[in-house]
Amino acid sequence: MRVSVLDKDGKPLMPTKPSRARRWLKEGKAKIVYNNLNVFCIQLLVEPSGYHQQSIALGLDPGKKFTGVGVQSVKFTLFMAHLILPFSDVTKKMSGRLILRRARRGRRINRNVAFNNRAHRQKRFDNRKQNKLSPSIRANKEMELRVTKELVKLFPITQITYEYVKARGDKGFSPVMVGQKVMLQWLEKIAPTNAQEGWQTSILRQQLGLTKDKKNKEKQTPETHAYDGIALAASNFMKFEKFHTANTRGHHWVGDVAITSAPFRVIARPNLFRRQLHFENPVSDAPKNRKRKGGTVTPFGLRSGDLVKAEKAGKFYIGWVGGYTQTAKTKNVSVYDHNWHRLGQFSPSKVQSIKRSTRLCIKP
């Protein structure tokens, strides 16, 4: 286990031992700083003894719904994460938007008149061929990029390894394959980046003794996806190379990596709903009383995505604000866990703010 260290200017240094970090804090040579990944980190208040840095690699194992992240040096595993990607939530919202848009067009067009006289909007440009990412894929890639940028602030990462997916057989299209080249271009702007195929990751993971759980990929443990991230990062320090002597030839592993305990985080994105005029199906006495839908601001000083501590019947809950309900008699704040399952509705007086929204939900 290692503790992330920053210098006086906030630049990452080599991680240190927990005992040394405690001594620096006790002697007043460092202070605790908070970050968006909820990783324990200290910042030096004095000049460091040196700026020599060893190689630290970041591995990203992308998927359609989940991504594994691992930060590894030669001697220590520094960080692991399981990302819950917003692919399904964004796809559901885009499908709903499509249905509403088609319904509006259907109400606007009078089909009792000739086709040439209908109120069709003339096309302004050809929008059928565009080189852009779909919203669901872009949301996935931007979340992976966001976590990468946060890790670069904590560790002096010298190399990024990204798993490049290639479909085999009759798989002509896969959402995981879309946007890989764009993602590699984004990562190149952060640190030197290389790509590696899945079969290479599998061989190295087995060599490191890391067992992968392939039965339930939704399971939020290091065995599902984070270990692949560690194997990708370790590929910068271990190679399977050819050898040739006078009597023999073959392949062998060159280099060695130590796998140690490290902080593990489950990271998700809050499922926010933007403010809309009303629900798709207005209430019976509309338009006098249309029920409110969506919005990220509450009248209680809280915003959607804020980390809060809520109390009900003597039991305390830690979660994220997802919205509120307000009627003539009651006012309640909805609190959700990192999977965006509602923990309950609480009175505003029983909800205490812990941290403003960072657009990330972190479960230790």
N, C-alpha and C positions, 0 to 999 in steps of 0.2 A: 504494500500500500504506500502511495506517495501523495504528497500535498502540493497542489499547484502554487507557484510563487511568481509574483510580479515585482518589477523594480519600482523605483520612485516615480518613474514616468508612465507606469502602467504596462510596460512591455513584458511579455512572458519570459521567465528564466527556467532553468532546469528544475523540475520538481524535487522536493526534499523529503526527508523522513518526518513522520508525525512528531517524534520526540524533539527534533530540532526546531520544528515550527512552534511547538509549545514553549520551548525555551526562548525563542525570539519574541513571542508574544508576552511572556512574563517579564523579559528584560526591557520591553518597550522598543524593540528594534523593528517590530512589524505590527500590522493591524489586520483585522479580518475585513475582507471586501466581499460583497455579494455580487452574484452574477445571475444571468437568466436561466442557467442550467442547474442551479441549486447545488453546485459543487463547492466543497469547502476550499477556500482560496485565501492566501495572505498576501499582503503587499509590504515590501520592505520600506522602512523609513530612513534607512542609512544606505550607504553605498555597498553593493555586494562585493564579496571577496574576489570575484572574477566573473567574466562573461563567456567563458568557454561553454559550448553547447554540444551535446551529443545528438545523434540522429534520432528523430521521433517521427513515426509514420502514422497516418490516418487511413483507415480502410472503410470503404462504403460498399455495402452489399445491397443494391437497390431491388425493390420488388414492386408489385402492383398495389398491395395494401400495407406492406410492412417493409422496413429497411433496417439492416443491422449496421451498427457503427462501432468501431474499435480504434483505440489509440494505444500504440505499442512502441516501446523502445527495446533495445537488445536485452536489458536486464529486468524490465518491469512492464506489466500491463497497467496502463494509466487510467483508462476510462472505457466503459462499454455502455451502449444504449440500444433500445428497441424503439424504433419510430413507428407510430400508428399514423399512416398516411391518410390524407383527407379525400382520397379518390372516390369512395362510395358516397360521401356526403355531398361533394360537388356535383357528381353525376346525377344524384337525386334532385338537387336544386335546379340544374340545367334542364332536366326532363320536365319538371314542373313549370319552368319558364316557357318552354316550348309549347306545352299544352295551353297555357294562358294566352300566348301570342297568337296561336292558331284560332282560339276562340274569339279573340278580339277581331281578327280579320274576317271570321265568319259572320260576325254581327254587323260589320261595316259594309260588306258587299251585298248588294241587292241582286239576287240571282233571277229575279223576274224580268230583268231587262237583258238586252242583247249583250254578248260578251264584250264587244268593242265599246259599249257605253257604261260598263261597270266601273266602279271607283277603284281600279287597280292602280297602285303606285308604280310608275315606270322605274325600271331598274336604273340606278345611278352609276353602278360599276359592276364588274364581274367579281362576285365574292365567292365563287365556287372553287377557285384555285388559289390558295394562299399558303405561303410557307410559314405557318405559325403553329404553335402548340395548342392543343385543345385545353380548355380550362381545367379539366381534371388532371391531365398530365402535368400542366404547368404548376398547379398547386402542389403536386408531389415533389417536383424538382425544386421548387422554391423553398419547401420545408427542409429538404435535405441540405440545400445551400445555406439556409438560415442556421441550422445546427452546426454546419461546418465553420461558418464565420464565428460562432460563439466559442467553438473549441480552439480556433486559432488565437483567440484572445487569452486563453488560459494556458496553452501549451505551445512551445516553440516548434511547431510542426514544420518539418523540412521536406516531406514527401506525402503525396496523396495517391492512393491506389483505388481505382474504381472498377468494379466488376462489369465487364461488357457482355451483355446477354446476346446470344445468337440462337434463334429458334432452329430446331432440326426437324426432319421429317416433313409432314404436311402442314406444319404451322407456318402459314404465310404472314401472319400478323400477331403481334403481342403488345399489349399496352406497356409492358416493361421495356420493350425495345425502342419505343417512340421517345424521342428527346434525349437519347444518350449522347449524341454528338454535341448538342447544345449544352448539356450538363458538363461535359468535358471542357468545353470552352470557358464556361463560368469558373470551373475549378482551377483552370490554368492561371487565371488572374489572381488567385489566392496563393498557390504554391505549385511547384513542379508536380505534374500529374501524369500517371501512366495507367493503362488499362490492362485488365487480366481477365481471362475467360473462366467460366464456372468450373470446368473440370480441373484446372490448375489449383483453384481455391480448395476443391474437395481433397485433392491429394495432399496438399500442405496441411490442411486441417487434421487429417488423419495422422500425419507425421507428428504433429504437435500434441496428439492425444486428446483432442477436443471432440466430444461426441455431439452430433447434431440430432435434434428431435424433429423428425420428419412426419410424425403422425398428426400433430396439431400445431400448425404454424401460427395460430392465433395466440398460443400460450406465451405469456409475457415473462420469459426467462431468457438468460443468456444462451441457452442451448438451441433456441429456434433460429435466431438471425445474428445475434451479436458475436457469436463465435466465428461466423464467416467474416465479419468485419475485422476481428483479430487476426485471422489467417491472411486476409488481404494485406493488412499492415505488416505482418511478419514476413511477407514475401519480399520485402525490401532488404531483409537481413539473412534470408536463407534461399539457396538456389539448388535445383536438382541439375547437376552438370555432368558432362561426360568426363571420363578419365581413361587414360591409355598408358599402359606400361609395356615392358618388353614381353611379358607373358599373358597379361590380362587386359581386358577393356570392358567398359560398362558405364553405369551412372552411379553417382552417390550424392548425398546431401553435403553442401558446403555452407558453413555458418551454423549458428545456434541461437535460439531465442528462449528466454525464460518466461513462462506464463505464470503470473501471480494474481492474487486477489486485487480487485479494483472496484471503484464505485460503479454501480449499475443503475441506469435510469430508464424509465418508460416515459416517452415523450409523445404528446399528442397536441393537436391544435383545437382550440375551443370552437364548437359548432355554432357560430354566431348567425343570427338572422337579422338582416337589415330591416329598417323601418318600412312598412308597407301601409297602404291606405286602410285596408281592412282584410279580413279573411276572404278566401275565394268564394265562400258561400256566406253572404251577409245575413244578419239576423232578420227575423220576420218584420220588425218595425223599422227597417232601414228606409230612407237614409238618415232618419233622426238619431238613431243609436247604432253606430257601426262599431263592432268590437275591434279593439286595437290588436295589431299583429306586428311582431318584430321590434327592432330598436335595440341599441346598445347602451342607452342612458336610462337611469332610473331616477325618480324624484327623491331618493333616499341617500344621495351622495355616492352611490355605487355604480359601477359600470360592468357590462357583461365581460366576463373573462377575469375579473378581479378575484384574487385568492382571499377567502374569508374563513372565519371560524363561526359556526352557527350552533345554537343550543336549543334543544327541544326536550321537554320532560326530563331534564337533568342529564341528558346525553349530549355530547359535543361531537360535531362533525367538522371536518376540514374539506373544503371543496371550492368550486369556482362558480361565480354568479352567471346564470344563464338567462335571466329575465325576471319579470315581476308580474303580478296580477293585482289589479286594483278594482274594487267594487265599492258600492255605497257603504258597505259595512266592514269590509276587511281589506287589508293590504298585506301582501306576502311577497317574499323574495325566494326565487327558485335557485337551489344550490345543486350542482352536479359534481360527479367525480371525474377522473381523467378520461374514462371511457364515455363520458357524456351521458351517463345514466343518472337520473335525478335522485338525489339523496332525500329530498323533501322540500316542502315549502315552509318558510320560517318568517316569523314576525320581524320587521326591520329593526326593532329594538334589541332583538336577540342575535343579530348578525354583526360581527366585528371584522373590519377590514384588516388584512394582513399585508397584502402587497398588491400594487396596481397591476393591471393586465399587461403582460408581455407577449400576448398572442401565443403562449406556449403553456401547456399543462404538464407539469413534471411530477411523476410519482417516484419516490426513492425506493 
